[in-house]
Amino acid sequence: MPTLFRFLSVVAVIGGIIYGTIFALANFVSPKSREMTVVVPADKFLKK
């Protein structure tokens, strides 16, 4: 039983670290917005 508890504790700590990292990235890092232009060939519109 102590081995199971130790395993679950390690998994919980690793999960908490991953969750904290994702939370920090989502809240504290803001993406830079920029213009984007995509050229679409005319034959894409003519196909039916």
Secondary structure as GFF3:
##gff-version 3
##sequence-region A 1 48
A	DSSP	alpha_helix	2	28	.	.	.	ID=ss1
A	DSSP	alpha_helix	43	46	.	.	.	ID=ss2
###
